[in-house]
């Protein structure tokens, strides 16, 4: 389907008819393990947005209680108790009008217990918000016959960050705990000419030294290699760990300590000479402002579900840019084609992404949900999606196979919330 050269102006305003939330369980093709978690399947939130004219948009969110504090049960409860009255009564005559309303979308998290790790950070419920935001954006951009990568043009203050690209290059990741598998994987990545890679490390210094030594032997200087500790280290291990990483010419280290110890990273990257990426400690504007104020990192890891949607990711990218910091676009393990497409649109429009992760669809998930295969190609390249909205088609049979339960979002907040 070709996009119109000018903004499409429908005869009637865009109206939402129904919003439906689904709890789905996505099986993975292999076990994925890192220092924080191990999983063979994903409990995921899907939101379906139906417009008056029959167009349907889809969104996805992956709750991670060890990141944003919310379980899948929390995310579903947040959606149940959030009133959608203002959305269902809205009539949007243009994309900017709709985007402004979606930007201000707030969910009702009252009555739910937030873990101490996320209190005061305003990130609890981000996966639920992401699911409904992406569904709304998909439907709206379909209605106005525009691809979602044009979203960046509708948000104020982002003109300096616009860079529309025909294709983007994804980074790869080595997660296996078996040394021989890691070496084999690295050899395959070199053969397929990947330019960027990330290695998941552990709490064992000896094991990590051996792993990095083997990987650098296989990869040589052909790949920009960074590492992810997934909160596995303690503050008093930083000096020795960073010294080891510099010896292996590692380009950056992601989330070296747990969030409770994040203050220990103040000034560390300058002192020890390695850029720090924050992930679990970078979930909201509050987190970002603290990172900038206390000089905790050099790069923000923006993940669409973790950060509450595409719009919050763009806002965080702007904060990083203004502070002279970098940002990467990450992903969460087991994303289906819905979030893959959302990430592709964001990556193809945003300037200055240092590293890009995701697009593992057929390589990792047994049910990608989309009829399109958005898996990256040789060397990690992925082409821009030019269909309207997310530009994807959902396989109804695949969605039916993985759905645990579903419910329609209510126009009124339940009593007592």
NUVEX-732187 format. One record per residue: residue in three letters; y, x, z of N, C-alpha, C in turn. Coordinates in steps of 0.001 Angstrom, whole numbers, padded with zeros to 6 digits, always signed. Layout:
BEGIN
ALAYXZYXZYXZ...
END
This chain:
BEGIN
UNK-001189+000847+000000+000000+000000+000000+001237+000881+000000UNK+002172+000633-000906+003378+001432-001008+004444+000884-000069UNK+005224+001784+000511+006322+001375+001368+007578+001154+000541UNK+008359+000184+000932+009598-000073+000219+010590+001043+000465UNK+011456+001291-000516+012427+002370-000402+013526+002020+000597UNK+013789+000729+000793+014807+000293+001736+014157-000535+002841UNK+014927-000759+003899+014403-001528+005017+014081-002950+004587UNK+012889-003392+004918+012449-004745+004566+013137-005754+005479UNK+013669-006811+004888+014339-007850+005664+013605-009173+005487UNK+012763-009541+006463+012001-010785+006355+012898-012007+006475UNK+012396-013131+005991+013178-014369+006021+013345-014903+007440UNK+012377-014620+008307+012425-015102+009692+012253-013929+010654UNK+012749-014062+011888+012594-012981+012875+011129-012765+013256UNK+010855-011587+013785+009512-011221+014251+009274-011832+015631UNK+008168-012570+015763+007835-013207+017043+006388-012885+017424UNK+006168-012660+018705+004813-012404+019213+004165-013724+019590UNK+002928-013904+019165+002184-015120+019485+001259-014928+020677UNK+000497-013824+020678-000480-013593+021751-000600-012102+022032UNK-000897-011793+023283-001240-010439+023696-002558-010504+024450UNK-003550-009742+023996-004880-009753+024611-005239-008331+025031UNK-005694-008172+026271-006144-006874+026777-007658-006834+026800UNK-008217-005695+026432-009665-005505+026413-010063-004241+027172UNK-011105-004352+027960-011731-003189+028575-012893-002794+027676UNK-012808-001608+027091-013879-001156+026207-014466+000146+026742UNK-015704+000390+026377-016389+001625+026792-016824+002376+025548UNK-016222+003549+025345-016458+004333+024143-017453+005457+024436UNK-018640+005429+023836-019599+006519+024046-019180+007774+023288UNK-019383+008928+023906-019102+010204+023260-020381+010782+022683UNK-020259+011578+021650-021431+012164+021003-022018+013322+021791UNK-021235+013865+022717-021716+014963+023562-020947+014947+024876UNK-021515+015580+025875-020838+015680+027169-019657+016635+027051UNK-018523+016224+027585-017340+017083+027615-017041+017398+029074UNK-016952+018693+029388-016800+019116+030769-015673+020132+030884UNK-014859+019980+031930-013875+021003+032274-013746+021034+033786UNK-012821+021833+034285-012744+022057+035736-012436+020801+036528UNK-011779+019801+035889-011397+018596+036621-012389+017458+036492UNK-013177+017443+035405-014019+016279+035174-015095+016582+034144UNK-016109+015718+034128-017164+015769+033112-017457+014340+032694UNK-017593+014095+031373-017794+012712+030926-018655+012661+029662UNK-019392+011548+029543-020177+011258+028344-019712+009965+027687UNK-018744+009282+028325-018196+008047+027775-016811+007829+028357UNK-016051+006955+027735-014691+006661+028163-014524+005185+028457UNK-013934+004852+029594-013465+003495+029842-012026+003436+029367UNK-011789+002595+028382-010522+002580+027667-009922+001185+027667UNK-008592+001111+027623-007877-000160+027524-007376-000335+026091UNK-007714-001451+025468-007195-001798+024148-006355-003062+024294UNK-005176-003070+023688-004340-004273+023648-004186-004720+022200UNK-004354-006022+022003-004214-006632+020675-002971-007514+020674UNK-002053-007242+019750-000805-008000+019649-000817-008802+018349UNK-000805-010125+018475-000806-010996+017293+000573-011624+017118UNK+001124-011518+015910+002415-012112+015602+002250-013518+015060UNK+003355-014257+015017+003341-015636+014508+002828-015728+013070UNK+003093-014700+012281+002693-014744+010867+001276-014235+010630UNK+000535-013918+011716-000857-013511+011597-001098-012018+011608UNK-000059-011203+011476-000242-009753+011559-000706-009362+012963UNK-001546-008337+013026-002115-007918+014304-001910-006419+014499UNK-001419-006041+015675-001272-004641+016034-002203-004283+017178UNK-002595-003013+017239-003493-002549+018297-002910-001337+019010UNK-003155-001288+020320-002757-000141+021126-003899+000294+022028UNK-003810+001505+022533-004894+002080+023337-004317+002911+024481UNK-004956+002845+025636-004600+003684+026767-005851+004132+027489UNK-005871+005384+027955-007031+005944+028650-006651+006291+030085UNK-006938+005423+031046-006584+005713+032447-007333+006932+032969UNK-006602+007783+033689-007195+008955+034327-006643+009013+035750UNK-007476+008651+036729-006976+008598+038104-006588+009972+038626UNK-007166+011052+038075-006816+012387+038544-005570+012936+037829UNK-004977+012132+036934-003753+012541+036244-002593+011629+036635UNK-002687+010346+036277-001595+009403+036582-001930+008464+037739UNK-003093+008644+038352-003431+007879+039543-004115+006553+039300UNK-004097+006049+038088-004642+004721+037810-006087+004787+037323UNK-006912+003917+037865-008268+003727+037352-008207+002667+036256UNK-009320+002458+035577-009339+001409+034561-009131+000051+035204UNK-009646-000134+036424-009441-001395+037139-007964-001597+037468UNK-007292-000507+037866-005855-000599+038136-005095-001011+036877UNK-005419-000358+035761-004720-000638+034507-004899-002093+034096UNK-006104-002603+034228-006363-004006+033876-005606-004948+034803UNK-005566-004625+036104-004840-005473+037053-003345-005453+036756UNK-002818-004299+036396-001398-004191+036047-001075-005112+034875UNK-001944-005121+033873-001719-005990+032717-001869-007461+033093UNK-002815-007773+033989-003007-009168+034415-001773-009709+035136UNK-001149-008880+035962-000073-009389+036809+001317-009172+036223UNK+001393-008587+035046+002687-008388+034394+003048-009605+033548UNK+004209-010143+033782+004666-011275+032987+005082-010812+031587UNK+004607-011527+030573+004984-011221+029186+005965-012257+028647UNK+006593-013003+029550+007488-014090+029138+008608-013599+028217UNK+009245-012495+028595+010371-012005+027795+009926-011547+026416UNK+008710-011007+026319+008189-010581+025019+007856-011783+024145UNK+007213-012772+024755+006761-013926+023975+007910-014816+023525UNK+009053-014728+024186+010189-015561+023772+011154-014801+022856UNK+010864-013490+022622+011775-012670+021830+011680-012984+020342UNK+012817-012858+019661+012898-012967+018203+013635-011730+017712UNK+012940-010836+017036+013534-009577+016615+013829-009604+015121UNK+015079-009381+014766+015498-009445+013374+015529-008081+012701UNK+015302-007011+013478+015328-005661+012909+014459-004734+013749UNK+014109-003602+013180+013329-002606+013918+014106-002078+015121UNK+015377-001680+014985+016103-001183+016166+016151-002191+017316UNK+016285-003457+016984+016310-004491+018024+014979-004556+018751UNK+013883-004508+018006+012554-004541+018610+012279-003278+019410UNK+012636-002122+018859+012388-000849+019539+013165-000776+020850UNK+014373-001311+020867+015167-001315+022102+014454-002121+023191UNK+013901-003275+022819+013179-004105+023786+011911-003411+024266UNK+011196-002778+023353+009945-002091+023711+010237-000876+024579UNK+011335-000185+024303+011731+000971+025120+011911+000581+026570UNK+012448-000600+026803+012739-001068+028165+011565-001804+028815UNK+010405-001782+028167+009223-002449+028692+008815-001860+030040UNK+008666-002705+031034+008215-002275+032358+007068-003167+032819UNK+006051-002562+033396+004893-003306+033870+004948-003467+035387UNK+004261-004475+035875+004254-004801+037304+003103-004082+037999UNK+003433-003050+038765+002409-002283+039487+002363-002628+040971UNK+003083-003662+041390+003152-004006+042811+001791-004445+043337UNK+001571-004177+044609+000339-004606+045259-000840-003672+045058UNK-000666-002639+044256-001744-001682+044013-001472-000392+044780UNK-002517+000196+045301-002378+001427+046069-002293+002628+045143UNK-001184+003341+045221-001010+004538+044410-001452+005768+045199UNK-002258+006631+044602-002651+007862+045290-001421+008687+045674UNK-001533+009433+046724-000415+010253+047193+000069+011213+046117UNK-000842+011670+045259-000495+012658+044239+000503+012144+043210UNK+000628+010813+043054+001542+010282+042040+002703+009496+042646UNK+002746+009365+043959+003811+008600+044594+005168+009248+044332UNK+006119+008431+043907+007462+008916+043624+007634+009551+042263UNK+006569+009598+041461+006649+010261+040147+006810+009255+039006UNK+006652+007968+039279+006817+006908+038279+005931+007114+037052UNK+004667+007441+037300+003709+007569+036198+002494+006666+036390UNK+002386+006022+037548+001259+005124+037817+001348+003924+036869UNK+000305+003678+036099+000319+002595+035122+000667+003037+033715UNK+000819+004347+033496+001223+004828+032172+000215+004497+031076UNK-001073+004519+031386-002076+004200+030363-001966+002749+029934UNK-001742+001851+030903-001568+000434+030579-000317+000234+029738UNK+000777+000912+030113+002011+000782+029343+001821+001295+027923UNK+001115+002410+027791+000864+002970+026468+000125+001979+025576UNK-000900+001343+026120-001706+000419+025321-000867-000726+024780UNK-000023-001312+025623+000776-002441+025167+001922-001975+024264UNK+002528-000807+024569+003612-000297+023721+003146-000017+022303UNK+002031+000693+022165+001541+001044+020823+001153-000202+020038UNK+000551-001194+020728+000200-002447+020047+001445-003150+019517UNK+002489-003203+020328+003739-003825+019911+004364-003086+018732UNK+004417-001759+018823+005000-000970+017746+004209-001122+016449UNK+002894-001116+016549+002051-001294+015364+002356-002623+014685UNK+002395-003696+015467+002653-005025+014907+004053-005133+014311UNK+005049-004636+015036+006440-004740+014586+006670-003956+013296UNK+006151-002734+013239+006368-001924+012038+005577-002471+010843UNK+004449-003114+011103+003785-003833+010016+004667-004971+009512UNK+005255-005702+010454+006079-006861+010097+007262-006453+009212UNK+007906-005352+009577+009064-004887+008803+008670-003913+007688UNK+007372-003789+007456+006826-003029+006327+007310-001582+006301UNK+007113-000901+007456+007473+000505+007583+006358+001251+008312UNK+006130+002519+007966+005154+003324+008718+005722+003706+010073UNK+004853+003906+011034+005305+004149+012405+005992+005507+012563UNK+005791+006435+011627+006475+007718+011767+007991+007568+011631UNK+008454+006409+011150+009901+006170+011063+010501+005733+012408UNK+009664+005569+013426+010149+005173+014749+011231+006111+015256UNK+011062+007403+015054+011991+008403+015589+013410+008175+015085UNK+013526+007563+013905+014846+007300+013332+015547+006126+014018UNK+014784+005341+014785+015339+004146+015427+015748+004376+016870UNK+015521+005592+017382+015843+005893+018776+017104+006740+018859UNK+018023+006407+019745+019292+007137+019832+019110+008561+020347UNK+019925+009468+019821+019969+010837+020325+018872+011752+019836UNK+018057+011307+018866+016933+012135+018418+017118+012696+017009UNK+018282+012533+016420+018465+012966+015028+018188+014451+014852UNK+018492+015248+015877+018250+016687+015775+016795+017084+015900UNK+015932+016128+016270+014508+016424+016432+013663+015824+015308UNK+014294+015263+014292+013545+014641+013195+013111+015692+012184UNK+011843+015705+011871+011299+016605+010844+010095+015910+010212UNK+010327+015175+009136+009262+014412+008492+008411+015345+007642UNK+007109+015371+007923+006192+016288+007245+005074+015523+006547UNK+004574+016069+005442+003461+015455+004716+002124+015683+005413UNK+002031+016775+006175+000789+017080+006881+001098+017936+008097UNK+000166+017966+009035+000309+018753+010264-001000+019479+010534UNK-000911+020573+011318-002095+021393+011587-002492+021290+013058UNK-003719+020852+013281-004239+020674+014634-004846+021965+015174UNK-004746+022104+016476-005423+023163+017212-006835+022697+017538UNK-007715+023643+017777-009068+023292+018201-009272+023715+019654UNK-010400+023360+020226-010641+023658+021640-012095+024046+021850UNK-012298+024991+022746-013648+025425+023122-013879+025006+024562UNK-014802+024076+024766-015017+023509+026102-016390+023833+026682UNK-017306+024325+025874-018682+024492+026336-018792+025506+027472UNK-019703+025241+028408-019914+026155+029528-020974+027213+029210UNK-021670+027044+028113-022699+028020+027725-022074+029087+026829UNK-022237+030337+027204-021582+031436+026499-021976+031498+025033UNK-023279+031369+024738-023718+031503+023354-023154+030381+022485UNK-023008+029174+023062-022432+028063+022314-020945+028304+022048UNK-020263+028858+023044-018845+029147+022865-018630+030171+021757UNK-019446+031193+021737-019348+032222+020697-019644+031626+019326UNK-020684+030804+019242-021019+030151+017978-019882+029256+017495UNK-019309+028504+018444-018190+027619+018107-016998+028421+017596UNK-016690+029526+018271-015571+030372+017845-015799+030924+016444UNK-017034+031319+016152-017347+031840+014812-017131+030762+013754UNK-017513+029529+014084-017308+028422+013142-015821+028166+012925UNK-015038+028228+014003-013598+028005+013877-012947+029092+013026UNK-013412+030314+013183-012858+031394+012352-013231+031181+010888UNK-014465+030761+010646-014915+030520+009277-014080+029426+008614UNK-013767+028377+009394-012984+027272+008835-011477+027497+008932UNK-011092+028725+009333-009702+029189+009259-008729+028402+010143UNK-009168+028040+011350-008244+027435+012307-007242+028488+012780UNK-005982+028091+012880-004932+029026+013279-004664+029006+014772UNK-004991+027892+015449-004678+027730+016862-005909+027254+017623UNK-006100+027779+018824-007242+027368+019632-006924+027411+021112UNK-007670+026595+021877-007528+026563+023326-008901+026689+023959UNK-008978+027464+025030-010231+027679+025745-010113+027091+027143UNK-011099+026276+027516-011146+025728+028863-011757+026772+029801UNK-010997+027161+030835-011488+028146+031791-012024+027462+033045UNK-012442+028253+034016-013092+027737+035219-012469+028383+036458UNK-013116+028185+037587-012675+028844+038826-013306+030218+038990UNK-014223+030581+038067-014923+031868+038156-014225+032922+037297UNK-013615+033898+037946-012915+034961+037232-013882+035794+036381UNK-015048+036094+036927-016023+036902+036196-016483+036197+034922UNK-016803+034917+035051-017270+034162+033894-016191+034071+032827UNK-014954+033857+033243-013862+033716+032282-013566+035024+031561UNK-013631+036155+032280-013430+037464+031635-014485+037697+030562UNK-015731+037386+030893-016823+037572+029940-016626+036673+028729UNK-016260+035426+028975-016039+034477+027888-014923+034948+026967UNK-013779+035315+027528-012640+035726+026709-012933+037002+025942UNK-013663+037913+026561-014042+039145+025874-014880+038843+024632UNK-015841+037946+024778-016699+037585+023647-015904+036844+022568UNK-015050+035934+022990-014285+035144+022024-013306+036002+021241UNK-012627+036922+021914-011681+037779+021208-012395+038715+020243UNK-013620+039099+020588-014410+039925+019676-014716+039158+018401UNK-015055+037891+018556-015383+037056+017396-014127+036676+016611UNK-013080+036291+017310-011882+035765+016651-010926+036848+016188UNK-010946+038011+016850-010002+039050+016505-008575+038564+016683UNK-007719+038873+015719-006329+038439+015766-006081+037238+014858UNK-007162+036608+014428-007023+035538+013438-006561+034213+014034UNK-006607+034070+015359-006260+032791+015987-005315+032987+017165UNK-004288+032159+017218-003418+032070+018385-004225+031364+019466UNK-004590+032101+020524-005507+031576+021535-004792+031402+022873UNK-004872+030192+023419-004315+029907+024730-005442+029396+025619UNK-005172+029233+026916-006219+028806+027842-005719+027628+028674UNK-006675+026862+029189-006392+025717+030056-007254+025843+031302UNK-006601+025998+032441-007347+026140+033698-007684+024801+034329UNK-007036+023723+033884-007292+022385+034440-007251+022374+035964UNK-006217+023006+036526-005952+022988+037976-006989+023744+038796UNK-007723+024680+038185-008859+025304+038872-008479+026474+039781UNK-007267+026986+039693-006900+028187+040442-006033+027852+041653UNK-005962+028804+042559-005084+028689+043715-003853+029571+043480UNK-002756+029297+044168-001546+030103+043961-001759+031598+044178UNK-002590+031965+045149-002771+033398+045409-003633+034095+044372UNK-004203+033339+043421-004977+033951+042340-004138+034212+041080UNK-002913+033732+041071-002119+033772+039843-001872+035193+039338UNK-001500+036107+040220-001195+037472+039778-002359+038103+039032UNK-003547+038061+039634-004701+038691+039004-005128+037948+037754UNK-005090+036646+037793-005508+035855+036627-004599+036108+035424UNK-003299+036119+035662-002368+036349+034565-002498+037772+034006UNK-002754+038719+034877-002956+040098+034434-004149+040189+033480UNK-005217+039469+033820-006400+039439+032956-006084+038779+031615UNK-005385+037677+031654-005079+036939+030425-004217+037768+029481UNK-003259+038495+030024-002406+039337+029177-003222+040409+028470UNK-004257+040890+029132-005110+041912+028525-005822+041374+027289UNK-006101+040067+027293-006774+039451+026159-005794+038815+025160UNK-004519+039125+025308-003477+038640+024388-003475+037115+024272UNK-003585+036468+025407-003522+035010+025461-002063+034580+025311UNK-001825+033513+024544-000450+033132+024224+000183+032195+025255UNK-000617+031457+026032-000077+030558+027046-001203+030118+027969UNK-000835+029709+029188-001828+029208+030136-001395+027818+030603UNK-002321+026869+030506-002025+025474+030819-002501+025099+032216UNK-001635+024438+032956-001913+023876+034282-002819+024789+035128UNK-002308+025947+035528-003157+026888+036272-003520+026429+037678UNK-002653+025636+038329-002915+025211+039705-002874+023690+039806UNK-003466+023111+040859-003386+021658+041052-001941+021207+041222UNK-001715+019936+040941-000342+019428+041036+000240+019615+042439UNK-000595+019511+043462-000074+019663+044833+000521+021059+045058UNK+000116+022030+044224+000610+023407+044363+001587+023781+043256UNK+002085+022792+042518+002884+023114+041335+004161+023867+041693UNK+004679+023670+042886+005893+024391+043293+005684+025900+043280UNK+004445+026339+043422+004149+027782+043426+004369+028422+042064UNK+004568+027620+041029+004770+028160+039686+006227+028502+039396UNK+007113+028233+040326+008540+028508+040107+008752+029981+039769UNK+009282+030238+038588+009589+031598+038163+008396+032454+037794UNK+007176+031912+037865+005969+032709+037632+005882+033212+036197UNK+006195+032369+035221+006041+032788+033828+006935+033982+033499UNK+008159+033982+034021+009045+035123+033772+008565+036360+034508UNK+008086+036165+035726+007646+037305+036529+006370+037931+036001UNK+005449+037097+035528+004146+037602+035100+003994+037686+033581UNK+004993+037212+032850+005031+037472+031418+004126+036638+030543UNK+003769+035411+030982+002972+034514+030151+003551+033107+030226UNK+003759+032442+029091+004262+031072+029114+003293+030130+029836UNK+003848+029210+030614+003057+028212+031328+003277+026844+030688UNK+002164+026143+030433+002190+024771+029943+001836+023861+031114UNK+002593+022797+031319+002233+021833+032355+001688+020560+031715UNK+000566+020081+032266-000106+018887+031750-000228+017834+032836UNK-001146+018017+033776-001320+017042+034848-000045+016886+035685UNK+000800+017890+035694+002053+017831+036447+003228+017368+035596UNK+002960+016928+034360+004031+016495+033467+003643+015142+032879UNK+003956+014073+033626+003547+012723+033228+004709+011750+033101UNK+005912+012156+033495+007031+011222+033537+008349+011974+033456UNK+009426+011218+033348+010761+011822+033347+011031+012519+034677UNK+010575+011929+035772+010762+012569+037082+010099+013941+037103UNK+008874+014010+036577+008164+015295+036505+008937+016296+035651UNK+009407+015835+034494+010103+016725+033568+011377+017281+034187UNK+012130+016417+034849+013382+016866+035459+013117+017859+036586UNK+012032+017641+037325+011679+018606+038371+011290+019949+037754UNK+010490+019904+036684+010062+021145+036018+011256+021959+035546UNK+012238+021257+034984+013434+021935+034486+014247+022488+035653UNK+014429+021685+036662+015263+022074+037814+014670+023266+038562UNK+013329+023277+038742+012682+024321+039539+012082+025437+038692UNK+012266+025348+037371+011753+026375+036443+010251+026598+036638UNK+009498+025485+036496+008062+025524+036744+007238+025853+035506UNK+007811+025697+034323+007015+025923+033122+007908+026234+031935UNK+007246+026545+030817+007938+026846+029566+007673+025796+028496UNK+006554+025066+028646+006123+024112+027622+005631+022841+028299UNK+006074+021689+027794+005557+020396+028244+004356+020025+027379UNK+003267+019599+028024+002148+019021+027261+002332+017505+027250UNK+002745+016972+026117+002969+015538+025968+001695+014896+025436UNK+001158+013969+026200+000007+013189+025730+000415+011722+025767UNK+000180+011010+024688+000752+009674+024525+000310+008736+025640UNK-000981+008687+025943-001462+007794+026992-000963+008234+028359UNK-001043+009513+028637-000626+010046+029937+000847+009794+030219UNK+001674+009874+029187+003120+009774+029359+003641+008347+029213UNK+002762+007388+028907+003184+005991+028859+003537+005460+027493UNK+003258+006233+026440+003513+005737+025097+004222+006743+024213UNK+004474+006336+022976+005123+007214+022000+006593+007414+022357UNK+007265+006335+022725+008695+006433+023032+008958+007358+024218UNK+008237+007239+025343+008436+008210+026425+008171+009651+025995UNK+007184+009859+025109+006922+011219+024620+008126+011770+023875UNK+008745+010949+023046+009934+011382+022311+011085+011675+023266UNK+011223+010873+024293+012289+011094+025276+012055+012388+026061UNK+010801+012675+026390+010476+013916+027092+010671+015131+026191UNK+010354+014976+024906+010595+016066+023956+012087+016394+023880UNK+012907+015361+023914+014358+015566+023897+014816+016323+025145UNK+014275+015944+026313+014616+016650+027552+014243+018129+027471UNK+013045+018399+026996+012590+019785+026865+013493+020565+025914UNK+013807+019975+024780+014650+020638+023776+016018+020972+024354UNK+016606+020029+025060+017940+020251+025626+017926+021319+026723UNK+016758+021490+027366+016638+022482+028436+016182+023840+027906UNK+015972+023938+026599+015515+025194+026019+014037+025455+026209UNK+013263+024411+026509+011817+024543+026682+011092+024048+025442UNK+009811+024385+025341+008982+023920+024234+008155+022714+024643UNK+007445+022157+023672+006528+021048+023952+005398+021068+022944UNK+004252+020618+023398+003105+020444+022525+002686+018988+022595UNK+001976+018531+021589+001438+017178+021607-000053+017275+021848UNK-000473+016882+023053-001881+016947+023408-002593+015629+023156UNK-003834+015554+023581-004616+014323+023460-005504+014209+024688UNK-006133+013055+024850-007102+012881+025929-008488+012757+025329UNK-009450+013328+026023-010814+013365+025507-011318+011956+025200UNK-011805+011751+023986-012415+010485+023626-011473+009438+023090UNK-010261+009833+022689-009365+008875+022051-010021+008307+020792UNK-009835+007023+020556-010339+006424+019314-009298+006610+018214UNK-009596+006045+017047-008697+006178+015911-007327+005570+016135UNK-007206+004678+017129-005899+004055+017411-004917+005104+017917UNK-005305+005850+018951-004422+006890+019461-004354+008084+018526UNK-005428+008340+017778-005358+009396+016768-004253+009098+015776UNK-004208+007855+015299-003171+007458+014340-001787+007550+014969UNK-001652+007093+016215-000358+007169+016894+000108+008617+017009UNK-000813+009511+017372-000466+010926+017474-000082+011528+016136UNK-000765+011109+015078-000461+011626+013736+000955+011225+013314UNK+001316+009967+013569+002664+009509+013228+003720+010292+014006UNK+003471+010504+015290+004420+011251+016114+004538+012692+015637UNK+003402+013324+015363+003407+014729+014939+004096+014920+013596UNK+003967+013933+012713+004552+014054+011370+006046+013760+011343UNK+006625+013416+012483+008052+013087+012510+008863+013963+013459UNK+008205+014628+014402+008899+015347+015462+008953+016854+015184UNK+010138+017409+015249+010349+018840+015012+009919+019660+016228UNK+009417+020859+015971+009249+021850+017022+008019+021742+017883UNK+006996+020971+017455+005760+020890+018244+005051+022239+018185UNK+004877+022864+019328+004295+024209+019348+002799+024185+019072UNK+002102+023260+019708+000663+023096+019475+000362+021612+019328UNK-000602+021302+018481-000991+019915+018231-002484+019764+018473UNK-002854+018801+019322-004260+018576+019652-004674+017156+019299UNK-005963+016955+019073-006474+015618+018792-007151+015529+017449UNK-007336+014281+016971-007926+013984+015668-009390+014421+015573UNK-010117+014294+016684-011535+014684+016716-012487+013544+016341UNK-011967+012451+015867-012685+011178+015759-014197+011267+015544UNK-014645+011574+014350-016092+011529+014083-016833+012705+014713UNK-016099+013711+015163-016735+014858+015799-017070+014597+017261UNK-016459+013564+017857-016636+013366+019289-017002+011942+019684UNK-016330+010933+019122-016586+009563+019563-017626+008883+018685UNK-018521+008147+019329-019562+007425+018585-019010+006143+017961UNK-017904+005631+018499-017242+004437+017947-015755+004735+017841UNK-015291+005111+016659-013871+005444+016514-013010+004191+016356UNK-013639+003033+016105-013023+001709+015988-012285+001479+014665UNK-011803+002511+014026-011091+002345+012756-012040+002511+011578UNK-011738+001798+010478-012530+001991+009256-012194+003323+008614UNK-010983+003827+008880-010577+005129+008333-011110+006270+009196UNK-011467+007363+008561-011850+008575+009270-010634+009498+009297UNK-010019+009631+010465-008797+010424+010598-009072+011825+011131UNK-010333+012244+011139-010693+013568+011618-009979+014644+010799UNK-009488+015674+011483-008803+016755+010767-009751+017422+009770UNK-009164+018024+008749-009925+018695+007701-009980+020198+007973UNK-010422+020955+007002-010541+022409+007123-009236+023024+007618UNK-009365+023971+008541-008233+024672+009152-007407+023765+010055UNK-007878+022524+010272-007193+021631+011192-006113+020769+010576UNK-006047+020708+009255-004971+019953+008619-005257+018455+008610UNK-004203+017687+008859-004294+016234+008792-003090+015690+008045UNK-003305+014779+007116-002221+014252+006287-001496+013103+006986UNK-000238+012940+006631+000575+011850+007151-000022+010505+006721UNK+000081+009525+007602-000385+008168+007305+000819+007348+006836UNK+000744+006777+005659+001898+006080+005100+001740+004568+005036UNK+000654+004032+005596+000533+002579+005672+001517+002010+006682UNK+001736+000717+006645+002679+000079+007562+002118+000060+008981UNK+003025+000174+009965+002579+000261+011352+001786+001537+011553UNK+000684+001441+012290-000207+002597+012446-000905+002956+011145UNK-000987+001995+010225-001616+002268+008936-003129+002347+009001UNK-003732+001621+009949-005182+001652+010133-005743+000237+010107UNK-007059+000152+009889-007783-001110+009975-008833-000989+011077UNK-008886-001970+011963-009878-001968+013042-011151-002646+012554UNK-012280-002006+012819-013589-002577+012492-013941-003599+013577UNK-013929-004903+013269-014153-005915+014320-015529-005818+014960UNK-016527-005432+014183-017880-005311+014735-017980-004137+015702UNK-017321-003042+015361-017313-001885+016260-016606-002230+017562UNK-015479-002927+017468-014741-003315+018672-015572-004261+019531UNK-016294-005170+018889-017144-006114+019622-018256-005380+020360UNK-018818-004340+019731-019932-003602+020342-019521-002908+021638UNK-018271-002474+021736-017869-001677+022896-017078-002464+023946UNK-016771-003723+023669-015943-004503+024596-016746-004968+025810UNK-016227-004663+027000-016845-005085+028257-016338-006476+028633UNK-015026-006661+028589-014418-007969+028821-013013-007978+028239UNK-012424-009174+028158-011068-009285+027637-010376-010491+028270UNK-009032-010490+028230-008261-011611+028760-006900-011620+028078UNK-006309-012807+028032-004994-012939+027432-003925-012657+028477UNK-002925-011866+028086-001835-011565+029000-000994-012818+029214UNK-000621-013050+030460+000047-014289+030837+001566-014178+030697UNK+002215-015276+030262+003680-015274+030210+004325-015308+031587UNK+003528-015618+032619+004071-015692+033970+003320-014749+034878UNK+004056-014099+035788+003429-013241+036788+002670-014100+037783UNK+001490-013644+038153+000693-014405+039121+001398-014491+040472UNK+001177-015584+041146+001790-015807+042464+001435-014673+043401UNK+002415-014250+044165+002177-013209+045150+002440-011806+044646UNK+002812-011673+043337+003076-010349+042809+004502-010285+042277
END
